[in-house]
Structure formats: C-alpha cells, structure tokens
Amino acid sequence: MKHKKIVFSISLIILLSSYLNSAPVVVGYWHNWNNASAPAIKLADVPSYYNVVCIAFVESTSPSDMAMKFSVDPQIESEQQFIADIKTLQTRGTKVLISMGGQNGTVILSSETEKQKFITSMDAIIKKYGFNGIDIDLENGDIQLGAQDTDFKNPVSPRLVNLIDAIKTLRNNNGGSNFWITAAPEVAYVQGGISAFAGIWGAYLPVLYALRDVLTYVHVQYYNCGGNLAPDGNTYNQGTADFIVAMTDMLLAGFNLGGSSTNVFPPFREDQVAFGLPAVPSAAGGGYTPVAEVKKALDYLTKGISYGGKYKIRKASGYPGLRGIMTWSINWDKTNNYEFGKTFSAYFNIATNINFNSKKYSGTDFPTTYAISTINNIDISNIDIYDFKGRNLQANIFLKNNKKLCSGIFLIKNNSINKIQDNPVFKIKTIY
C-alpha cells in the first residue's frame, strides 16, 4: 500500500505540473518606468487578476551591442524590493517573465559574437532576478525575412537562426520545461503572412515554428494594426469581435502563406494560443475592443456559441483549450479600476476563493483541519482536494462559514464525474 501511495503522489505531482503549464492565463505587462498617463505600480501591488506578469522591458546596450541591460526606475522601487516582489508574486502562483524589445528596444543577433553576448547577459539577468521565463516582443523590423527566407521551416537569415538558437539555449540554461517561452508579435509578423511572406510579413513564423516544441504560448497583439486578410477572403478590422475570431482561428486551424495553396503554416495547439488587447482606448493607437465584444468573441472561439458575425471558425464546436488573453498593460488597466483584469480573470476562472477557518498559518505549512464554505459552486461533499505533494486533504475538510483564507495552490478532483476538474487549480489569498 505504501508503494502505491508513493506512485500515486508522484503521478499527481506530474499531473499538476502538466496542468499548470497549460492552465488558462490572463497576462499583463508591467512598466519598469513611470508614465504620467499610466502611473507606476509597485510590483507586489499587481492584483491577482493576472497570473502571468511580463516585465517591460529588457533592451540591448545599443543598436550595435547586443549585451542586454535591465533596471527598474528607483522612483518606483529599489532593486532589492523589486527582487523581493518577484518572489511575492511567485509565491501566490504568478509567473513573472522578462519581456525583451518593445516599441523602442532593438535585438538583432546578426553574428555569433552578438548571439553569445545576448545569451550571456540575458542568462545573468534571468538568474539575478529569478524570472520564470522570457517573452519575445521584438518590433521595428528586428525580426525580418531575407530574400533567401522562402521556407518557414528552414530559415537562413542569421538574425532568425541566431535568435532561435539563443532562446533554446536560455531555456536549457534555466530549468528547461519549467522555463516559459512566450511571444507577443504584432499581427503583420504572424497573420500578415497570409498576404505576403517577405520582409516583416510573416517574419515571426520561422521563429515560432522552430520553437513550436518549447513555446508556451503566442499572444499576438491585436492592436495598432488596422485590418488583416483572413482565410475566408475577407479583411477584418481591429477593435471588433470578428477580427479577434478570424485572427485567432488562423492560429488554431492554420493558414496559407502569401496566397500559396501549398505553403501552409500549421496550427498551434490550443494551449499555445492567446491574444492581446489594450486595457483602455488610450493604451494604444487603435484596437481597443469593449469587453462585451471580447466576451462574444471568446464564447464563439471556446464554446462555438455564435454571435452572428461574418467570420466562421473552422472548428464549429470551438477551441475550449484556448490559452487565454493578454493586455497592454496592467498600469493602464489600473486607470480603469482593473476592468480588463477583473473581467477576464473571472471569464477564465483564474482566481477562486475558498473560505478557511480563522487560525493563522505561516510559511508553506498548511493546517491539518480545513473549514471550507464554497468552491465555485461545486458540491463540497463530492470532491477531493490535493496539495502539491499529492496529499489528499479531503479527510480533514469540514463545512463552516467564515471569512478567513489560507494561502496556497491546490488541485480539485470532482468525484461525481471521476476526473480532475477542467480548471482544477484554485489559488487562495491569505486574509488575517
């Protein structure tokens, strides 16, 4: 029996780890500078609506020197406090990634020397701050197809080949499968490849294809892009549900490149696809979409519930594993009382509260007796609850109304359907 318990615990931990690496995400960018229109926020004050925070941005020393540099405006908080805040967010279950590039950053790895500078400096930054992964947000033509780059499966240009190799090396140096790789390209660099596969049009596709086995997800920026051609032959404009649906369906069902019927970019897994939108109209030059429109698009994409739009998804039942949503930015969202974060953390069931008894607990230890009143309307008498170590906590649970919460991340098994919940992980915020 003891041997079976050990095997079960290991299996459960593997299952939980696998789930956490594909669980829904609500991603927000955090500015490492002060913006008068979107004031600075201390990192520890980022609300739990976001379970992934991308720190914007790490940049090269100069356009000709790919040694990377990163710092936080000391008027926001000290470096020591920033490092402590990263750990605070990670303790509550939030992934903290470092995003490279942005609107003003330049990262062009045109030679072996520049690639090695990039790897060495990024490795040092990742380890110093304890980031959980890297987000690729290169713009301004940093990723670009050369004349010889006609096959997305076999890129030739040094800036593409070196970037792919550098990202894989950083992943291997920093935990392998536990180190997240995400990408936030503009539409032209991805879905734009349907119109032409040259220059910046479709330029991210060789990188994304080469990283497909290690890519956590891609969250294309559905803003500042005007419109784009879709597989049905129509052009859809940013700021609409149809645009969100059409651009996302392209990634989930694949699409032809440059009008060719034979050069077809294959679909990503559902858990590898999210999309990004501005939190408020002033956060971007265009592309803001009211949350009601976004929810219509999500209902169609994930559940197949049509809102009567023009674009029809190619999988009529929908894509229930769609990874989630991203916003530029947390700072901007705060100016609107976090409407974006609140709306979509609820939509994707990111945070679930469980009521515990009033005893205080410290460190990572959990109580031997749990008093729980609700778990997202699930019948408490018909579930099992496990912790990270695979321990079944159900025997120590009893019902009781109260207002106290214990910190942690747990896994729910719904015995009425004899399987792990579709969204089993719930996070608990401590209130004393």
N, C-alpha and C positions, 0 to 999 in steps of 0.2 A: 504493500500500500504506500509506503514512504517513497519508493521509487516512482510510482505512478504520480504521486503528488508533485515530485520534483519535475517530471516530464511535463505535467500539465502547466506548472508555473512558468517553465521556460517557453512553452508553446504560447501561453497567454502573453508573455512579455514580447515575443516576436510578433504576435498578432497586434498588440497595442502599438508597437513601434511602427509596424506597417501601416496601421490606421493613421497614426499621427503624421506620417509622411504623405498621406493622400487626403487628409481631412479638409473640409472647406476652409477657405481663407478670406478674411477681409483685411486687405493690405492698405497701409497708409504711409506716405512719405513724411519724414520729419526733417525740417530745415536745420542745418548746422550754422545758420546765420540769422540775424534779426531782420525781419521785414516789417516795416511800419504798417503795411496793409494786412499782414497776417502775422501778428506778433509771435515772438519766440515762446516756446513751451518747454519747461524742464522735461527731460525725457521720462523721468519717473511719473510725471503727471499725465502722460498719454493715457487716455481711458482704455479700459479693457474691451471696447468695441472692436479694436484692432488686434488680431492675434498674430499679425506679421507687421513689423515696423522696418521700413527701409530708410537708412540714414543717408541724407542727400547733402553733399556728395564727396567722394574721394576723386582727386584730379591729378593730372600729371604735373611735374615741376614746371614744365614749359612745353610748348608745341613741339620742341625738338629734343626733349629729355623725358623719357617715359618712366623715370623714377617717380612713384606715386607719393602724394602727400595728403594728409588729413589732419584737421584740427577743428575744435569747437570754439565758437566765439566765447571768450571768457566772460562777456557780459551776460551770457545765457547761463553758463555754469562752468565750474572748473573741470579740468581733465579728470581729476581724481573722482569728482562727483559723477561725471558722465560715465566712467567705467563702472562705478557702483550702481548707477541707474540701469545700465545694461543688464547687470545681474538681477536687479529687482524685477525687470520685465521678464527675464528668462525664468525666474522663479515662479512667476504666475502662469507660465506656459507660453509666453510670447516669443516668437522668433525675431531676432534683431539682425538684419542684414546690412551690409555696407553696399551702397549703390555707387557705381562709377560712371562718370561722364556728366550727364545732364546737359542743359542748354549751352553751358559755357565750357564744359570740360572737353579736353582733347586726348584721345587714347588711340594712337596709330602705331602698331607694332610692326614697323617696316623692315626690321632686321633682327637677327639672332641676338645682337647686343641689346637692343631695346626690349626684346622679349624677356631676356634674363633680368634686366633692370626692373621691369614691371613685376615679374614673379617674385623677386627678392623683396622688393619694397611692399608689395601687397601682402605677402606672407607675414612680414613683420607687423603690419598694421592689423591684420586679422587676429594674430596671436596677442598683440598688445591689448586690444580692446575686447577680445573674446566674441567676435561676431559669429553668428550661426551660418553665414553664407554670403554669397556675393550676388548682386543684382546688376545686370548689364544694361545700361541706359545710355548707349552711345548714339549721338546725333551728329548733325552738321557734316555728314559725309564721311565720318570716321570709319564706318563700315561701308564699303563700296565695291562693286563688281568691276574687275578689269576686263579688257577686251577679250581675254582668254578664258574668262569665267563664264562658260556657257552651260555647264553641268553642275547643278546644285549639290550633287553627290560627290563631286570631285573638285573642290575649289583649288585655284592655283595661286592667286594673288597672295604675296607674303602677309599683308595685313589681315587676311582671313585665316590663313593657315597658322600663323603665329598666335592669333587670338584664341583659336580653338585649342591649340596645344597648351597655351598658358592657363586657360580656365580649367582644363583637365588636370594639369599639374597642381594648381591651387587646391582643387578638390581632393586630390590624393594626399596632399600635404596636411590637410586639415580635417581629417575624420572620414573621408570617403563618402559613403552613403548618408552619413549624418550631416554632411555639409551641403546646404542648399545652393542650387544654381538656378537663378530666375533671370528673365529678360523682359525689358519694358520698351520694345521698339515702337517707333511711330508707324502708322498704317502704311505709308509708302514703302517702307523697308520690308514689309511682310505681304499683306494682301495686295499691295500695289503691284506685286509681281504678276498678277493676272493680266495686266495691261501691257507690261514690258518687263523683260528680265535683263536689265542693264543699268549701269550707274548705281543709284541708290534704290531703284525699283526692284524689290525682292532681294535686296542685298543681305538681309539678315538670314535668309533661308538656308544658305550653305552652312552657316554657323549653327543654326537651330537643328538642322538635320544631323550635323556631325556630333552635336551634344545630346541627341534625342534619348540616348540610354541613360544619361545622367541629369537631364533637365528636370527640375522640379515642376516648374510651370512657366509659361509665357503669358504676360499680361500686356497686350498691345494697347497703346494709348489711343483711345477713340476720341481724340480731340485735336484741335489745331490742324485739321487735315481736310476740311471741305467735304468732298464726297469721294466715293470709290466704286468702281465697277464690281459687280457681283456675278456669280456663276449663272444666274438666270438672264444675263444680258442687260440688266438694268443698273443704273447708277443710283446709289442711295447716299443721302446727305447726313452728316454728323448731327447729333442732337435729337435723333429720332429712334424709336423702338426698332423700326425696320433696319436702320444702319447697324445697330447692336446685333440684331439677329443675323443679318446677312454676313457681316464680318466674322462673327463667331462661328457660324455654320461652315464657313470656308476652312477654318482651322480644324473643325471636328469631322468634316467629311472630305477634305482635300479639295484642290483646285488646280486648273491648268495654268501654266505659266506662259506669258507673252502670246496668248492666243493659240498656242500649240495644243493639239489633241493627244500628243504623245509625251510631252514634258509635263508630268503631273506631280505636284507636291503632295505627298501622302498625308493622311490625317494624323493629328496628335491623339494620344489617349485623352479621355475626358478629363482626368485629373491633372492633365498638363496644360489646361486652357482656362484662363481667367481673362478679364478685360478691365481697362482703366478709364475713369471718367473724372472730370473736375468736380470738386466738392461743392463749389458755388460758381456762379457765372463769371465772377471776376478772377477766378483762379487760372483761367486760360483764355486765349484769344477767341476760342469758339469750341463748340462741342458739349457745352453744359446740357444735361438732359434731366428734366424733373424726375424725382424719384418714382412717381406714379408710372411714368413711361418706362423707366428702367425695370420696374417690377413686372410690367406687362411683358417686356422682352424676356425676362428671366423665367416667367411662368411658361412661356412658349418654348424657350430653349430647354428647360429642365423637366417640364411636365407635358409638353405637347399641347398646352392649352392656348389655342389661337385667339388673338385679339382682332382678327380680321385684317391683318396687314398684307401688304403686297408680296413680300418675300416669303417663300415657303421652305421650311427646313427640310433637308433631305432624309432625315430620320423622323418620321411622323410622330413617334411616341416621345421624342425629345431625348436629351442627353442628361440624365439625372446625376451623372458624376462630374458635371461642370465644376471646376475647382473653386471659383469664387469671383471676387471683384476687388478692384484697386482704386484708390483715389489720390489725386494730387490736390490737396495734401491734408495731413492732419491739422496743420496750422490754419489752413483755410477753412477746414470743416469746423474748427472751434469758433470761427466768426459767425457761424450759423447754428450755434448750440449743438454741434455734432449731429446734425440731421442725417448726414450720409452714414456715419458710423453706427448710429442707433438703428437706422432703418435696415441696413444690410447685415449687421450682426444678428438682428432678430430674424431676418429672412433666412440666413444660412445657419441659424441656431448655434452661433459661435459661443455664446456665454449662457450657461444655465445655472440658476441658483438653487442650492439645496440648503434647507434650514437644519442647523445642528443645535445641540444643547449648549448651554452657556459657559461651560468650562473652557478655560484658556489652554492653548497648547502652544508649544514652542518648537523651533527647529523644523525638522522634517518628520517628526513622530506624529502619529495620529492616535486618537483616543481608542480605547477598547470598546466603548459603547457610543453609538451614534443615535442622535434623536433627529429624525428627518420628517418633515411635514409634506413636502412636494418635490417632485422631479418632473418638470414639464408635463404635468397631467398624466404621467404614466402611473398605472396602478402599482403602488409601492409593495403590495403583498405578492406581486407576481414577477419580481425582478431579483437578480443577483448583482452585487456591486463588488468589483475587484479593484485592488490598488496596483501600482506599478510592479510590485513584487509577485503578482499573481495570487495574492491572498484574497479569499472570498470573505467579504466583510458582512455578508447578509445576516449571519448568526448574531451579530452584535448590533443590529438595527432595530429600533422600535419607533413608533409614531408619537410625535409630540409637537405641538405648535410653539414656536419661539422665533426669535429674530437673530440668533447667533449663527455665524458661518465659520467653518473650518477650512483653511487653505489646502488646496491640493488639486490633482487631476485624477479622475477615476474612469473606469470602464463599466458600462451597464450591459448586462445580458437580460433580454426580455424572454422569460421562460414561456410566455403564452404563445410565442412563435418559435421558440427554441433556437434563437440565433442572436448574435450581437446586434444591437440597435444599428440602423442605418447611419445614425450620427451618435455614436455611443459615448464619446468623451465629453465630460462636462467639467467645467472649471469653477472653483469656489473661491470667492473673495472673503478674506477674514474681516469681520466687523466685531470689535470688542467694545 
